[in-house]
Amino acid sequence: MAKFPEAEARLFRNVFVCRKCKTKIRAPMLKVLAGKVKCRKCNSKAFRPIKKK
Ligand SMILES: [Zn+2]
């Protein structure tokens, strides 16, 4: 399934998981790093990339 590296990057790199409630959020990495993205469920700003490890 790694035929399209760009598509994969789009699918995974812009998806973050809320550290509190595990909600998945799709947002540009720059915005997340700048703290401009809030979890819509718990308003937390703590996100981690969806692919950890
Ligand atoms: Zn949350």
mmCIF file of the protein (N, C-alpha, C, O) and its ligand, coordinates in Angstrom:
data_MODEL
# 
_entry.id   MODEL 
# 
loop_
_entity.id 
_entity.type 
_entity.pdbx_number_of_molecules 
1 polymer     1 
2 non-polymer 1 
# 
_entity_poly.entity_id                      1 
_entity_poly.type                           'polypeptide(L)' 
_entity_poly.nstd_linkage                   no 
_entity_poly.nstd_monomer                   no 
_entity_poly.pdbx_seq_one_letter_code       MAKFPEAEARLFRNVFVCRKCKTKIRAPMLKVLAGKVKCRKCNSKAFRPIKKK 
_entity_poly.pdbx_seq_one_letter_code_can   MAKFPEAEARLFRNVFVCRKCKTKIRAPMLKVLAGKVKCRKCNSKAFRPIKKK 
_entity_poly.pdbx_strand_id                 A 
# 
loop_
_entity_poly_seq.entity_id 
_entity_poly_seq.num 
_entity_poly_seq.mon_id 
_entity_poly_seq.hetero 
1 1  MET n 
1 2  ALA n 
1 3  LYS n 
1 4  PHE n 
1 5  PRO n 
1 6  GLU n 
1 7  ALA n 
1 8  GLU n 
1 9  ALA n 
1 10 ARG n 
1 11 LEU n 
1 12 PHE n 
1 13 ARG n 
1 14 ASN n 
1 15 VAL n 
1 16 PHE n 
1 17 VAL n 
1 18 CYS n 
1 19 ARG n 
1 20 LYS n 
1 21 CYS n 
1 22 LYS n 
1 23 THR n 
1 24 LYS n 
1 25 ILE n 
1 26 ARG n 
1 27 ALA n 
1 28 PRO n 
1 29 MET n 
1 30 LEU n 
1 31 LYS n 
1 32 VAL n 
1 33 LEU n 
1 34 ALA n 
1 35 GLY n 
1 36 LYS n 
1 37 VAL n 
1 38 LYS n 
1 39 CYS n 
1 40 ARG n 
1 41 LYS n 
1 42 CYS n 
1 43 ASN n 
1 44 SER n 
1 45 LYS n 
1 46 ALA n 
1 47 PHE n 
1 48 ARG n 
1 49 PRO n 
1 50 ILE n 
1 51 LYS n 
1 52 LYS n 
1 53 LYS n 
# 
loop_
_struct_asym.id 
_struct_asym.entity_id 
A 1 
B 2 
# 
loop_
_chem_comp.id 
_chem_comp.type 
_chem_comp.mon_nstd_flag 
ALA 'L-peptide linking' y 
ARG 'L-peptide linking' y 
ASN 'L-peptide linking' y 
CYS 'L-peptide linking' y 
GLU 'L-peptide linking' y 
GLY 'peptide linking'   y 
ILE 'L-peptide linking' y 
LEU 'L-peptide linking' y 
LYS 'L-peptide linking' y 
MET 'L-peptide linking' y 
PHE 'L-peptide linking' y 
PRO 'L-peptide linking' y 
SER 'L-peptide linking' y 
THR 'L-peptide linking' y 
VAL 'L-peptide linking' y 
ZN  non-polymer         . 
# 
_pdbx_entity_nonpoly.entity_id   2 
_pdbx_entity_nonpoly.name        ? 
_pdbx_entity_nonpoly.comp_id     ZN 
# 
_pdbx_nonpoly_scheme.asym_id         B 
_pdbx_nonpoly_scheme.entity_id       2 
_pdbx_nonpoly_scheme.mon_id          ZN 
_pdbx_nonpoly_scheme.ndb_seq_num     1 
_pdbx_nonpoly_scheme.pdb_seq_num     101 
_pdbx_nonpoly_scheme.auth_seq_num    101 
_pdbx_nonpoly_scheme.pdb_mon_id      ZN 
_pdbx_nonpoly_scheme.auth_mon_id     ZN 
_pdbx_nonpoly_scheme.pdb_strand_id   A 
_pdbx_nonpoly_scheme.pdb_ins_code    . 
# 
loop_
_atom_site.group_PDB 
_atom_site.id 
_atom_site.type_symbol 
_atom_site.label_atom_id 
_atom_site.label_alt_id 
_atom_site.label_comp_id 
_atom_site.label_asym_id 
_atom_site.label_entity_id 
_atom_site.label_seq_id 
_atom_site.pdbx_PDB_ins_code 
_atom_site.Cartn_x 
_atom_site.Cartn_y 
_atom_site.Cartn_z 
_atom_site.occupancy 
_atom_site.B_iso_or_equiv 
_atom_site.pdbx_formal_charge 
_atom_site.auth_seq_id 
_atom_site.auth_comp_id 
_atom_site.auth_asym_id 
_atom_site.auth_atom_id 
_atom_site.pdbx_PDB_model_num 
ATOM   1   N  N  . MET A 1 1  ? 0.823   -1.216 0.000  1.00 0.00 ? 1   MET A N  1 
ATOM   2   C  CA . MET A 1 1  ? 0.000   0.000  0.000  1.00 0.00 ? 1   MET A CA 1 
ATOM   3   C  C  . MET A 1 1  ? 0.854   1.261  0.000  1.00 0.00 ? 1   MET A C  1 
ATOM   4   O  O  . MET A 1 1  ? 0.338   2.372  0.130  1.00 0.00 ? 1   MET A O  1 
ATOM   5   N  N  . ALA A 1 2  ? 2.143   1.084  -0.145 1.00 0.00 ? 2   ALA A N  1 
ATOM   6   C  CA . ALA A 1 2  ? 2.996   2.268  -0.129 1.00 0.00 ? 2   ALA A CA 1 
ATOM   7   C  C  . ALA A 1 2  ? 3.307   2.719  -1.546 1.00 0.00 ? 2   ALA A C  1 
ATOM   8   O  O  . ALA A 1 2  ? 4.395   3.210  -1.844 1.00 0.00 ? 2   ALA A O  1 
ATOM   9   N  N  . LYS A 1 3  ? 2.339   2.540  -2.387 1.00 0.00 ? 3   LYS A N  1 
ATOM   10  C  CA . LYS A 1 3  ? 2.544   2.890  -3.780 1.00 0.00 ? 3   LYS A CA 1 
ATOM   11  C  C  . LYS A 1 3  ? 2.656   4.388  -3.976 1.00 0.00 ? 3   LYS A C  1 
ATOM   12  O  O  . LYS A 1 3  ? 3.387   4.862  -4.845 1.00 0.00 ? 3   LYS A O  1 
ATOM   13  N  N  . PHE A 1 4  ? 1.924   5.128  -3.156 1.00 0.00 ? 4   PHE A N  1 
ATOM   14  C  CA . PHE A 1 4  ? 1.892   6.578  -3.321 1.00 0.00 ? 4   PHE A CA 1 
ATOM   15  C  C  . PHE A 1 4  ? 2.424   7.267  -2.074 1.00 0.00 ? 4   PHE A C  1 
ATOM   16  O  O  . PHE A 1 4  ? 1.666   7.581  -1.157 1.00 0.00 ? 4   PHE A O  1 
ATOM   17  N  N  . PRO A 1 5  ? 3.701   7.494  -2.048 1.00 0.00 ? 5   PRO A N  1 
ATOM   18  C  CA . PRO A 1 5  ? 4.292   8.140  -0.856 1.00 0.00 ? 5   PRO A CA 1 
ATOM   19  C  C  . PRO A 1 5  ? 3.629   9.476  -0.553 1.00 0.00 ? 5   PRO A C  1 
ATOM   20  O  O  . PRO A 1 5  ? 3.465   9.851  0.608  1.00 0.00 ? 5   PRO A O  1 
ATOM   21  N  N  . GLU A 1 6  ? 3.258   10.174 -1.586 1.00 0.00 ? 6   GLU A N  1 
ATOM   22  C  CA . GLU A 1 6  ? 2.636   11.479 -1.343 1.00 0.00 ? 6   GLU A CA 1 
ATOM   23  C  C  . GLU A 1 6  ? 1.272   11.325 -0.709 1.00 0.00 ? 6   GLU A C  1 
ATOM   24  O  O  . GLU A 1 6  ? 0.912   12.056 0.214  1.00 0.00 ? 6   GLU A O  1 
ATOM   25  N  N  . ALA A 1 7  ? 0.530   10.381 -1.207 1.00 0.00 ? 7   ALA A N  1 
ATOM   26  C  CA . ALA A 1 7  ? -0.798  10.151 -0.638 1.00 0.00 ? 7   ALA A CA 1 
ATOM   27  C  C  . ALA A 1 7  ? -0.662  9.678  0.804  1.00 0.00 ? 7   ALA A C  1 
ATOM   28  O  O  . ALA A 1 7  ? -1.443  10.063 1.675  1.00 0.00 ? 7   ALA A O  1 
ATOM   29  N  N  . GLU A 1 8  ? 0.319   8.857  1.035  1.00 0.00 ? 8   GLU A N  1 
ATOM   30  C  CA . GLU A 1 8  ? 0.520   8.362  2.392  1.00 0.00 ? 8   GLU A CA 1 
ATOM   31  C  C  . GLU A 1 8  ? 0.889   9.513  3.312  1.00 0.00 ? 8   GLU A C  1 
ATOM   32  O  O  . GLU A 1 8  ? 0.399   9.602  4.437  1.00 0.00 ? 8   GLU A O  1 
ATOM   33  N  N  . ALA A 1 9  ? 1.745   10.381 2.833  1.00 0.00 ? 9   ALA A N  1 
ATOM   34  C  CA . ALA A 1 9  ? 2.123   11.537 3.643  1.00 0.00 ? 9   ALA A CA 1 
ATOM   35  C  C  . ALA A 1 9  ? 0.898   12.365 3.959  1.00 0.00 ? 9   ALA A C  1 
ATOM   36  O  O  . ALA A 1 9  ? 0.736   12.859 5.074  1.00 0.00 ? 9   ALA A O  1 
ATOM   37  N  N  . ARG A 1 10 ? 0.048   12.509 2.977  1.00 0.00 ? 10  ARG A N  1 
ATOM   38  C  CA . ARG A 1 10 ? -1.157  13.305 3.188  1.00 0.00 ? 10  ARG A CA 1 
ATOM   39  C  C  . ARG A 1 10 ? -2.060  12.645 4.219  1.00 0.00 ? 10  ARG A C  1 
ATOM   40  O  O  . ARG A 1 10 ? -2.675  13.300 5.060  1.00 0.00 ? 10  ARG A O  1 
ATOM   41  N  N  . LEU A 1 11 ? -2.113  11.339 4.120  1.00 0.00 ? 11  LEU A N  1 
ATOM   42  C  CA . LEU A 1 11 ? -3.027  10.619 5.013  1.00 0.00 ? 11  LEU A CA 1 
ATOM   43  C  C  . LEU A 1 11 ? -2.524  10.614 6.445  1.00 0.00 ? 11  LEU A C  1 
ATOM   44  O  O  . LEU A 1 11 ? -3.309  10.734 7.386  1.00 0.00 ? 11  LEU A O  1 
ATOM   45  N  N  . PHE A 1 12 ? -1.227  10.476 6.609  1.00 0.00 ? 12  PHE A N  1 
ATOM   46  C  CA . PHE A 1 12 ? -0.737  10.243 7.961  1.00 0.00 ? 12  PHE A CA 1 
ATOM   47  C  C  . PHE A 1 12 ? -0.066  11.456 8.576  1.00 0.00 ? 12  PHE A C  1 
ATOM   48  O  O  . PHE A 1 12 ? -0.195  11.700 9.776  1.00 0.00 ? 12  PHE A O  1 
ATOM   49  N  N  . ARG A 1 13 ? 0.633   12.199 7.782  1.00 0.00 ? 13  ARG A N  1 
ATOM   50  C  CA . ARG A 1 13 ? 1.420   13.265 8.397  1.00 0.00 ? 13  ARG A CA 1 
ATOM   51  C  C  . ARG A 1 13 ? 0.565   14.404 8.913  1.00 0.00 ? 13  ARG A C  1 
ATOM   52  O  O  . ARG A 1 13 ? 0.957   15.135 9.822  1.00 0.00 ? 13  ARG A O  1 
ATOM   53  N  N  . ASN A 1 14 ? -0.582  14.539 8.333  1.00 0.00 ? 14  ASN A N  1 
ATOM   54  C  CA . ASN A 1 14 ? -1.421  15.650 8.793  1.00 0.00 ? 14  ASN A CA 1 
ATOM   55  C  C  . ASN A 1 14 ? -2.483  15.194 9.774  1.00 0.00 ? 14  ASN A C  1 
ATOM   56  O  O  . ASN A 1 14 ? -3.433  15.922 10.062 1.00 0.00 ? 14  ASN A O  1 
ATOM   57  N  N  . VAL A 1 15 ? -2.317  14.013 10.275 1.00 0.00 ? 15  VAL A N  1 
ATOM   58  C  CA . VAL A 1 15 ? -3.285  13.523 11.248 1.00 0.00 ? 15  VAL A CA 1 
ATOM   59  C  C  . VAL A 1 15 ? -2.609  13.431 12.605 1.00 0.00 ? 15  VAL A C  1 
ATOM   60  O  O  . VAL A 1 15 ? -1.515  12.883 12.743 1.00 0.00 ? 15  VAL A O  1 
ATOM   61  N  N  . PHE A 1 16 ? -3.273  13.970 13.578 1.00 0.00 ? 16  PHE A N  1 
ATOM   62  C  CA . PHE A 1 16 ? -2.718  13.952 14.926 1.00 0.00 ? 16  PHE A CA 1 
ATOM   63  C  C  . PHE A 1 16 ? -3.742  13.378 15.881 1.00 0.00 ? 16  PHE A C  1 
ATOM   64  O  O  . PHE A 1 16 ? -4.949  13.416 15.640 1.00 0.00 ? 16  PHE A O  1 
ATOM   65  N  N  . VAL A 1 17 ? -3.222  12.849 16.964 1.00 0.00 ? 17  VAL A N  1 
ATOM   66  C  CA . VAL A 1 17 ? -4.113  12.240 17.938 1.00 0.00 ? 17  VAL A CA 1 
ATOM   67  C  C  . VAL A 1 17 ? -4.040  13.045 19.226 1.00 0.00 ? 17  VAL A C  1 
ATOM   68  O  O  . VAL A 1 17 ? -2.957  13.358 19.720 1.00 0.00 ? 17  VAL A O  1 
ATOM   69  N  N  . CYS A 1 18 ? -5.181  13.365 19.746 1.00 0.00 ? 18  CYS A N  1 
ATOM   70  C  CA . CYS A 1 18 ? -5.233  14.090 21.012 1.00 0.00 ? 18  CYS A CA 1 
ATOM   71  C  C  . CYS A 1 18 ? -4.687  13.195 22.119 1.00 0.00 ? 18  CYS A C  1 
ATOM   72  O  O  . CYS A 1 18 ? -5.032  12.017 22.218 1.00 0.00 ? 18  CYS A O  1 
ATOM   73  N  N  . ARG A 1 19 ? -3.839  13.776 22.939 1.00 0.00 ? 19  ARG A N  1 
ATOM   74  C  CA . ARG A 1 19 ? -3.235  12.968 23.995 1.00 0.00 ? 19  ARG A CA 1 
ATOM   75  C  C  . ARG A 1 19 ? -4.226  12.677 25.105 1.00 0.00 ? 19  ARG A C  1 
ATOM   76  O  O  . ARG A 1 19 ? -4.051  11.730 25.872 1.00 0.00 ? 19  ARG A O  1 
ATOM   77  N  N  . LYS A 1 20 ? -5.245  13.474 25.187 1.00 0.00 ? 20  LYS A N  1 
ATOM   78  C  CA . LYS A 1 20 ? -6.192  13.290 26.291 1.00 0.00 ? 20  LYS A CA 1 
ATOM   79  C  C  . LYS A 1 20 ? -7.280  12.294 25.929 1.00 0.00 ? 20  LYS A C  1 
ATOM   80  O  O  . LYS A 1 20 ? -7.524  11.330 26.655 1.00 0.00 ? 20  LYS A O  1 
ATOM   81  N  N  . CYS A 1 21 ? -7.926  12.538 24.801 1.00 0.00 ? 21  CYS A N  1 
ATOM   82  C  CA . CYS A 1 21 ? -9.115  11.726 24.499 1.00 0.00 ? 21  CYS A CA 1 
ATOM   83  C  C  . CYS A 1 21 ? -8.935  10.894 23.247 1.00 0.00 ? 21  CYS A C  1 
ATOM   84  O  O  . CYS A 1 21 ? -9.860  10.207 22.815 1.00 0.00 ? 21  CYS A O  1 
ATOM   85  N  N  . LYS A 1 22 ? -7.747  10.953 22.662 1.00 0.00 ? 22  LYS A N  1 
ATOM   86  C  CA . LYS A 1 22 ? -7.425  10.083 21.519 1.00 0.00 ? 22  LYS A CA 1 
ATOM   87  C  C  . LYS A 1 22 ? -8.237  10.393 20.264 1.00 0.00 ? 22  LYS A C  1 
ATOM   88  O  O  . LYS A 1 22 ? -8.337  9.570  19.354 1.00 0.00 ? 22  LYS A O  1 
ATOM   89  N  N  . THR A 1 23 ? -8.794  11.549 20.233 1.00 0.00 ? 23  THR A N  1 
ATOM   90  C  CA . THR A 1 23 ? -9.504  11.941 19.020 1.00 0.00 ? 23  THR A CA 1 
ATOM   91  C  C  . THR A 1 23 ? -8.507  12.236 17.918 1.00 0.00 ? 23  THR A C  1 
ATOM   92  O  O  . THR A 1 23 ? -7.453  12.830 18.145 1.00 0.00 ? 23  THR A O  1 
ATOM   93  N  N  . LYS A 1 24 ? -8.860  11.812 16.737 1.00 0.00 ? 24  LYS A N  1 
ATOM   94  C  CA . LYS A 1 24 ? -7.991  12.095 15.606 1.00 0.00 ? 24  LYS A CA 1 
ATOM   95  C  C  . LYS A 1 24 ? -8.376  13.431 15.008 1.00 0.00 ? 24  LYS A C  1 
ATOM   96  O  O  . LYS A 1 24 ? -9.553  13.732 14.810 1.00 0.00 ? 24  LYS A O  1 
ATOM   97  N  N  . ILE A 1 25 ? -7.364  14.218 14.727 1.00 0.00 ? 25  ILE A N  1 
ATOM   98  C  CA . ILE A 1 25 ? -7.611  15.536 14.147 1.00 0.00 ? 25  ILE A CA 1 
ATOM   99  C  C  . ILE A 1 25 ? -6.757  15.672 12.904 1.00 0.00 ? 25  ILE A C  1 
ATOM   100 O  O  . ILE A 1 25 ? -5.578  15.316 12.897 1.00 0.00 ? 25  ILE A O  1 
ATOM   101 N  N  . ARG A 1 26 ? -7.361  16.185 11.868 1.00 0.00 ? 26  ARG A N  1 
ATOM   102 C  CA . ARG A 1 26 ? -6.561  16.419 10.682 1.00 0.00 ? 26  ARG A CA 1 
ATOM   103 C  C  . ARG A 1 26 ? -6.234  17.903 10.597 1.00 0.00 ? 26  ARG A C  1 
ATOM   104 O  O  . ARG A 1 26 ? -7.121  18.753 10.514 1.00 0.00 ? 26  ARG A O  1 
ATOM   105 N  N  . ALA A 1 27 ? -4.956  18.187 10.619 1.00 0.00 ? 27  ALA A N  1 
ATOM   106 C  CA . ALA A 1 27 ? -4.541  19.588 10.552 1.00 0.00 ? 27  ALA A CA 1 
ATOM   107 C  C  . ALA A 1 27 ? -3.120  19.629 10.042 1.00 0.00 ? 27  ALA A C  1 
ATOM   108 O  O  . ALA A 1 27 ? -2.366  18.669 10.205 1.00 0.00 ? 27  ALA A O  1 
ATOM   109 N  N  . PRO A 1 28 ? -2.752  20.735 9.427  1.00 0.00 ? 28  PRO A N  1 
ATOM   110 C  CA . PRO A 1 28 ? -1.372  20.875 8.971  1.00 0.00 ? 28  PRO A CA 1 
ATOM   111 C  C  . PRO A 1 28 ? -0.426  20.847 10.157 1.00 0.00 ? 28  PRO A C  1 
ATOM   112 O  O  . PRO A 1 28 ? -0.702  21.406 11.218 1.00 0.00 ? 28  PRO A O  1 
ATOM   113 N  N  . MET A 1 29 ? 0.683   20.188 9.945  1.00 0.00 ? 29  MET A N  1 
ATOM   114 C  CA . MET A 1 29 ? 1.635   20.017 11.041 1.00 0.00 ? 29  MET A CA 1 
ATOM   115 C  C  . MET A 1 29 ? 2.075   21.372 11.599 1.00 0.00 ? 29  MET A C  1 
ATOM   116 O  O  . MET A 1 29 ? 2.249   21.532 12.807 1.00 0.00 ? 29  MET A O  1 
ATOM   117 N  N  . LEU A 1 30 ? 2.251   22.330 10.711 1.00 0.00 ? 30  LEU A N  1 
ATOM   118 C  CA . LEU A 1 30 ? 2.711   23.639 11.168 1.00 0.00 ? 30  LEU A CA 1 
ATOM   119 C  C  . LEU A 1 30 ? 1.741   24.245 12.165 1.00 0.00 ? 30  LEU A C  1 
ATOM   120 O  O  . LEU A 1 30 ? 2.145   24.850 13.159 1.00 0.00 ? 30  LEU A O  1 
ATOM   121 N  N  . LYS A 1 31 ? 0.477   24.075 11.891 1.00 0.00 ? 31  LYS A N  1 
ATOM   122 C  CA . LYS A 1 31 ? -0.535  24.632 12.785 1.00 0.00 ? 31  LYS A CA 1 
ATOM   123 C  C  . LYS A 1 31 ? -0.511  23.936 14.130 1.00 0.00 ? 31  LYS A C  1 
ATOM   124 O  O  . LYS A 1 31 ? -0.629  24.569 15.180 1.00 0.00 ? 31  LYS A O  1 
ATOM   125 N  N  . VAL A 1 32 ? -0.357  22.626 14.081 1.00 0.00 ? 32  VAL A N  1 
ATOM   126 C  CA . VAL A 1 32 ? -0.317  21.871 15.331 1.00 0.00 ? 32  VAL A CA 1 
ATOM   127 C  C  . VAL A 1 32 ? 0.888   22.297 16.159 1.00 0.00 ? 32  VAL A C  1 
ATOM   128 O  O  . VAL A 1 32 ? 0.782   22.518 17.366 1.00 0.00 ? 32  VAL A O  1 
ATOM   129 N  N  . LEU A 1 33 ? 2.026   22.409 15.499 1.00 0.00 ? 33  LEU A N  1 
ATOM   130 C  CA . LEU A 1 33 ? 3.237   22.783 16.217 1.00 0.00 ? 33  LEU A CA 1 
ATOM   131 C  C  . LEU A 1 33 ? 3.140   24.206 16.754 1.00 0.00 ? 33  LEU A C  1 
ATOM   132 O  O  . LEU A 1 33 ? 3.736   24.531 17.780 1.00 0.00 ? 33  LEU A O  1 
ATOM   133 N  N  . ALA A 1 34 ? 2.405   25.029 16.073 1.00 0.00 ? 34  ALA A N  1 
ATOM   134 C  CA . ALA A 1 34 ? 2.274   26.410 16.525 1.00 0.00 ? 34  ALA A CA 1 
ATOM   135 C  C  . ALA A 1 34 ? 1.211   26.528 17.614 1.00 0.00 ? 34  ALA A C  1 
ATOM   136 O  O  . ALA A 1 34 ? 0.981   27.615 18.145 1.00 0.00 ? 34  ALA A O  1 
ATOM   137 N  N  . GLY A 1 35 ? 0.575   25.431 17.941 1.00 0.00 ? 35  GLY A N  1 
ATOM   138 C  CA . GLY A 1 35 ? -0.437  25.451 19.000 1.00 0.00 ? 35  GLY A CA 1 
ATOM   139 C  C  . GLY A 1 35 ? -1.729  26.102 18.562 1.00 0.00 ? 35  GLY A C  1 
ATOM   140 O  O  . GLY A 1 35 ? -2.475  26.633 19.385 1.00 0.00 ? 35  GLY A O  1 
ATOM   141 N  N  . LYS A 1 36 ? -1.994  26.063 17.271 1.00 0.00 ? 36  LYS A N  1 
ATOM   142 C  CA . LYS A 1 36 ? -3.203  26.732 16.798 1.00 0.00 ? 36  LYS A CA 1 
ATOM   143 C  C  . LYS A 1 36 ? -4.361  25.760 16.638 1.00 0.00 ? 36  LYS A C  1 
ATOM   144 O  O  . LYS A 1 36 ? -5.464  26.143 16.250 1.00 0.00 ? 36  LYS A O  1 
ATOM   145 N  N  . VAL A 1 37 ? -4.096  24.523 16.936 1.00 0.00 ? 37  VAL A N  1 
ATOM   146 C  CA . VAL A 1 37 ? -5.145  23.515 16.765 1.00 0.00 ? 37  VAL A CA 1 
ATOM   147 C  C  . VAL A 1 37 ? -5.604  23.025 18.128 1.00 0.00 ? 37  VAL A C  1 
ATOM   148 O  O  . VAL A 1 37 ? -4.799  22.667 18.987 1.00 0.00 ? 37  VAL A O  1 
ATOM   149 N  N  . LYS A 1 38 ? -6.885  23.018 18.297 1.00 0.00 ? 38  LYS A N  1 
ATOM   150 C  CA . LYS A 1 38 ? -7.439  22.517 19.562 1.00 0.00 ? 38  LYS A CA 1 
ATOM   151 C  C  . LYS A 1 38 ? -8.278  21.289 19.283 1.00 0.00 ? 38  LYS A C  1 
ATOM   152 O  O  . LYS A 1 38 ? -8.952  21.190 18.257 1.00 0.00 ? 38  LYS A O  1 
ATOM   153 N  N  . CYS A 1 39 ? -8.223  20.371 20.204 1.00 0.00 ? 39  CYS A N  1 
ATOM   154 C  CA . CYS A 1 39 ? -9.091  19.204 20.088 1.00 0.00 ? 39  CYS A CA 1 
ATOM   155 C  C  . CYS A 1 39 ? -10.535 19.674 20.178 1.00 0.00 ? 39  CYS A C  1 
ATOM   156 O  O  . CYS A 1 39 ? -10.881 20.489 21.033 1.00 0.00 ? 39  CYS A O  1 
ATOM   157 N  N  . ARG A 1 40 ? -11.365 19.156 19.297 1.00 0.00 ? 40  ARG A N  1 
ATOM   158 C  CA . ARG A 1 40 ? -12.738 19.644 19.300 1.00 0.00 ? 40  ARG A CA 1 
ATOM   159 C  C  . ARG A 1 40 ? -13.562 18.986 20.385 1.00 0.00 ? 40  ARG A C  1 
ATOM   160 O  O  . ARG A 1 40 ? -14.689 19.395 20.666 1.00 0.00 ? 40  ARG A O  1 
ATOM   161 N  N  . LYS A 1 41 ? -13.001 17.988 20.976 1.00 0.00 ? 41  LYS A N  1 
ATOM   162 C  CA . LYS A 1 41 ? -13.742 17.309 22.038 1.00 0.00 ? 41  LYS A CA 1 
ATOM   163 C  C  . LYS A 1 41 ? -13.392 17.889 23.412 1.00 0.00 ? 41  LYS A C  1 
ATOM   164 O  O  . LYS A 1 41 ? -14.270 18.276 24.183 1.00 0.00 ? 41  LYS A O  1 
ATOM   165 N  N  . CYS A 1 42 ? -12.090 17.940 23.697 1.00 0.00 ? 42  CYS A N  1 
ATOM   166 C  CA . CYS A 1 42 ? -11.698 18.333 25.049 1.00 0.00 ? 42  CYS A CA 1 
ATOM   167 C  C  . CYS A 1 42 ? -10.898 19.625 25.065 1.00 0.00 ? 42  CYS A C  1 
ATOM   168 O  O  . CYS A 1 42 ? -10.417 20.041 26.119 1.00 0.00 ? 42  CYS A O  1 
ATOM   169 N  N  . ASN A 1 43 ? -10.750 20.263 23.914 1.00 0.00 ? 43  ASN A N  1 
ATOM   170 C  CA . ASN A 1 43 ? -10.039 21.543 23.839 1.00 0.00 ? 43  ASN A CA 1 
ATOM   171 C  C  . ASN A 1 43 ? -8.566  21.447 24.197 1.00 0.00 ? 43  ASN A C  1 
ATOM   172 O  O  . ASN A 1 43 ? -7.910  22.463 24.426 1.00 0.00 ? 43  ASN A O  1 
ATOM   173 N  N  . SER A 1 44 ? -8.055  20.247 24.245 1.00 0.00 ? 44  SER A N  1 
ATOM   174 C  CA . SER A 1 44 ? -6.648  20.101 24.572 1.00 0.00 ? 44  SER A CA 1 
ATOM   175 C  C  . SER A 1 44 ? -5.788  20.517 23.386 1.00 0.00 ? 44  SER A C  1 
ATOM   176 O  O  . SER A 1 44 ? -6.208  20.420 22.233 1.00 0.00 ? 44  SER A O  1 
ATOM   177 N  N  . LYS A 1 45 ? -4.602  20.970 23.681 1.00 0.00 ? 45  LYS A N  1 
ATOM   178 C  CA . LYS A 1 45 ? -3.701  21.314 22.595 1.00 0.00 ? 45  LYS A CA 1 
ATOM   179 C  C  . LYS A 1 45 ? -2.554  20.315 22.514 1.00 0.00 ? 45  LYS A C  1 
ATOM   180 O  O  . LYS A 1 45 ? -1.596  20.518 21.768 1.00 0.00 ? 45  LYS A O  1 
ATOM   181 N  N  . ALA A 1 46 ? -2.652  19.263 23.265 1.00 0.00 ? 46  ALA A N  1 
ATOM   182 C  CA . ALA A 1 46 ? -1.576  18.266 23.271 1.00 0.00 ? 46  ALA A CA 1 
ATOM   183 C  C  . ALA A 1 46 ? -1.880  17.219 22.216 1.00 0.00 ? 46  ALA A C  1 
ATOM   184 O  O  . ALA A 1 46 ? -2.811  16.425 22.350 1.00 0.00 ? 46  ALA A O  1 
ATOM   185 N  N  . PHE A 1 47 ? -1.092  17.235 21.187 1.00 0.00 ? 47  PHE A N  1 
ATOM   186 C  CA . PHE A 1 47 ? -1.272  16.258 20.125 1.00 0.00 ? 47  PHE A CA 1 
ATOM   187 C  C  . PHE A 1 47 ? 0.014   15.496 19.894 1.00 0.00 ? 47  PHE A C  1 
ATOM   188 O  O  . PHE A 1 47 ? 1.115   15.968 20.179 1.00 0.00 ? 47  PHE A O  1 
ATOM   189 N  N  . ARG A 1 48 ? -0.165  14.319 19.375 1.00 0.00 ? 48  ARG A N  1 
ATOM   190 C  CA . ARG A 1 48 ? 0.999   13.573 18.941 1.00 0.00 ? 48  ARG A CA 1 
ATOM   191 C  C  . ARG A 1 48 ? 0.722   13.087 17.542 1.00 0.00 ? 48  ARG A C  1 
ATOM   192 O  O  . ARG A 1 48 ? -0.437  12.913 17.164 1.00 0.00 ? 48  ARG A O  1 
ATOM   193 N  N  . PRO A 1 49 ? 1.765   12.863 16.764 1.00 0.00 ? 49  PRO A N  1 
ATOM   194 C  CA . PRO A 1 49 ? 1.566   12.315 15.432 1.00 0.00 ? 49  PRO A CA 1 
ATOM   195 C  C  . PRO A 1 49 ? 0.922   10.943 15.519 1.00 0.00 ? 49  PRO A C  1 
ATOM   196 O  O  . PRO A 1 49 ? 1.097   10.217 16.498 1.00 0.00 ? 49  PRO A O  1 
ATOM   197 N  N  . ILE A 1 50 ? 0.191   10.608 14.504 1.00 0.00 ? 50  ILE A N  1 
ATOM   198 C  CA . ILE A 1 50 ? -0.573  9.360  14.577 1.00 0.00 ? 50  ILE A CA 1 
ATOM   199 C  C  . ILE A 1 50 ? 0.344   8.145  14.542 1.00 0.00 ? 50  ILE A C  1 
ATOM   200 O  O  . ILE A 1 50 ? 0.029   7.101  15.114 1.00 0.00 ? 50  ILE A O  1 
ATOM   201 N  N  . LYS A 1 51 ? 1.456   8.288  13.881 1.00 0.00 ? 51  LYS A N  1 
ATOM   202 C  CA . LYS A 1 51 ? 2.409   7.175  13.831 1.00 0.00 ? 51  LYS A CA 1 
ATOM   203 C  C  . LYS A 1 51 ? 3.467   7.403  14.902 1.00 0.00 ? 51  LYS A C  1 
ATOM   204 O  O  . LYS A 1 51 ? 4.363   8.228  14.720 1.00 0.00 ? 51  LYS A O  1 
ATOM   205 N  N  . LYS A 1 52 ? 3.377   6.707  15.977 1.00 0.00 ? 52  LYS A N  1 
ATOM   206 C  CA . LYS A 1 52 ? 4.411   6.828  16.987 1.00 0.00 ? 52  LYS A CA 1 
ATOM   207 C  C  . LYS A 1 52 ? 5.227   5.556  16.963 1.00 0.00 ? 52  LYS A C  1 
ATOM   208 O  O  . LYS A 1 52 ? 4.727   4.485  16.619 1.00 0.00 ? 52  LYS A O  1 
ATOM   209 N  N  . LYS A 1 53 ? 6.477   5.685  17.329 1.00 0.00 ? 53  LYS A N  1 
ATOM   210 C  CA . LYS A 1 53 ? 7.462   4.598  17.294 1.00 0.00 ? 53  LYS A CA 1 
ATOM   211 C  C  . LYS A 1 53 ? 8.265   4.599  16.010 1.00 0.00 ? 53  LYS A C  1 
ATOM   212 O  O  . LYS A 1 53 ? 9.135   3.748  15.825 1.00 0.00 ? 53  LYS A O  1 
HETATM 213 ZN ZN . ZN  B 2 .  ? -9.118  15.656 23.056 1.00 0.00 2 101 ZN  A ZN 1 
# 
